[in-house]
Amino acid sequence: MNQKSKNYTTLIEIGGEGGSITINKKLVGDQYKYWFATNEAAMADSLDDLEGINLQSNSGIVDSFEEAFALVIKKYSIFYLYLEFIDDEVKVIVAKEFREFLEKNSDNIFIDPNWKRLLDFN
């Protein structure tokens, strides 16, 4: 995307095979609004018939990062995907959820090490 046309900030980007999930924010009036977006355009190379398939989607608009992140966690198993980028603004929030996830799940072998590295886990 052309940076000049981007009028929002991406706070976190999570990659998976064939796509990504981002949580973004945009100043609307005097308040930030948040949403998550999915982009599965990378899968287009492996699909023969794309007619009727939406490769990009957005969630509804919410008033906080926490709300948007809760929507993502509810819909996707993000901690088994690849953390590509996280803004310092939301690192503490995501680290808390990640720590709780690790405490509840014993199958940590499947977690990409980038989560621990980018969230500053030792």
C-alpha positions as CSV (number, residue, x, y, z in Angstrom):
1,M,0.0,0.0,0.0
2,N,1.2,3.5,-0.8
3,Q,2.3,5.0,2.5
4,K,0.9,8.4,1.5
5,S,-2.6,7.0,1.2
6,K,-2.4,5.2,4.6
7,N,-4.3,7.3,7.1
8,Y,-4.2,4.9,10.0
9,T,-1.6,3.2,12.2
10,T,-1.0,-0.5,12.4
11,L,-0.4,-1.6,16.0
12,I,0.1,-5.4,15.5
13,E,0.6,-7.6,12.5
14,I,0.3,-11.4,12.7
15,G,1.2,-13.6,9.7
16,G,0.1,-17.0,8.7
17,E,0.3,-19.2,5.7
18,G,-1.2,-17.2,2.9
19,G,-2.2,-14.0,4.8
20,S,-2.1,-11.7,7.8
21,I,-4.1,-10.2,10.6
22,T,-3.6,-6.6,11.6
23,I,-5.1,-4.4,14.3
24,N,-5.2,-0.7,13.3
25,K,-6.2,2.6,14.8
26,K,-7.3,5.9,13.3
27,L,-8.1,9.2,14.9
28,V,-11.7,10.1,14.3
29,G,-12.5,13.5,15.7
30,D,-10.8,13.6,19.1
31,Q,-11.0,9.8,19.7
32,Y,-9.1,6.8,18.3
33,K,-11.1,4.0,16.7
34,Y,-9.8,0.5,16.3
35,W,-10.5,-2.5,14.0
36,F,-8.8,-5.6,12.8
37,A,-8.3,-6.5,9.2
38,T,-7.4,-9.8,7.5
39,N,-5.6,-10.1,4.2
40,E,-5.3,-13.5,2.5
41,A,-4.1,-12.1,-0.9
42,A,-1.0,-14.3,-0.7
43,M,-3.2,-17.3,-1.1
44,A,-4.3,-16.1,-4.5
45,D,-1.3,-17.7,-6.2
46,S,-2.4,-21.2,-5.0
47,L,-6.1,-20.8,-5.9
48,D,-7.4,-21.5,-9.4
49,D,-10.8,-19.9,-9.1
50,L,-11.0,-16.7,-7.1
51,E,-14.5,-15.7,-8.3
52,G,-16.7,-14.8,-5.3
53,I,-13.8,-15.1,-2.8
54,N,-13.1,-12.1,-0.6
55,L,-9.4,-12.1,0.2
56,Q,-9.6,-9.0,2.5
57,S,-12.0,-8.2,5.3
58,N,-12.4,-5.8,8.3
59,S,-14.0,-6.2,11.6
60,G,-16.4,-3.7,13.1
61,I,-15.1,-0.5,14.6
62,V,-14.5,-0.5,18.4
63,D,-13.3,2.1,20.9
64,S,-10.2,0.4,22.3
65,F,-7.3,-1.8,21.3
66,E,-8.3,-4.3,24.0
67,E,-11.7,-4.7,22.3
68,A,-10.2,-5.3,18.9
69,F,-7.7,-7.7,20.3
70,A,-10.4,-9.7,22.1
71,L,-12.3,-10.0,18.8
72,V,-9.2,-11.4,17.1
73,I,-8.4,-13.9,19.9
74,K,-12.0,-15.1,19.8
75,K,-11.9,-15.7,16.1
76,Y,-8.3,-16.8,15.5
77,S,-5.6,-18.9,17.3
78,I,-3.2,-16.1,16.8
79,F,-0.5,-17.4,19.2
80,Y,0.1,-20.3,16.8
81,L,0.8,-17.8,14.0
82,Y,3.8,-15.6,13.4
83,L,4.1,-12.3,15.1
84,E,5.6,-9.9,12.5
85,F,5.3,-6.5,14.2
86,I,4.0,-5.0,17.4
87,D,3.9,-1.4,18.4
88,D,5.3,-0.5,21.8
89,E,2.0,1.2,22.6
90,V,0.2,-2.2,22.9
91,K,3.1,-4.5,23.8
92,V,2.1,-4.8,27.5
93,I,-1.5,-5.7,26.7
94,V,-0.5,-8.4,24.2
95,A,2.3,-9.7,26.5
96,K,-0.3,-10.2,29.3
97,E,-2.6,-12.2,27.1
98,F,0.3,-14.2,25.7
99,R,1.5,-15.0,29.2
100,E,-2.0,-16.2,30.2
101,F,-2.1,-18.3,27.0
102,L,1.2,-20.0,27.9
103,E,0.0,-20.8,31.4
104,K,-3.1,-22.5,30.1
105,N,-1.6,-24.4,27.2
106,S,1.0,-27.1,27.4
107,D,1.6,-27.3,23.6
108,N,4.1,-24.4,23.6
109,I,6.3,-26.2,21.2
110,F,4.1,-25.0,18.3
111,I,4.5,-21.3,19.2
112,D,6.7,-19.3,16.9
113,P,9.7,-17.9,18.9
114,N,9.1,-14.5,17.4
115,W,6.3,-14.0,20.0
116,K,8.7,-14.3,22.9
117,R,11.4,-12.2,21.1
118,L,9.1,-9.3,20.1
119,L,7.3,-9.3,23.5
120,D,10.6,-9.2,25.4
121,F,10.1,-12.6,27.1
122,N,13.3,-14.1,28.5
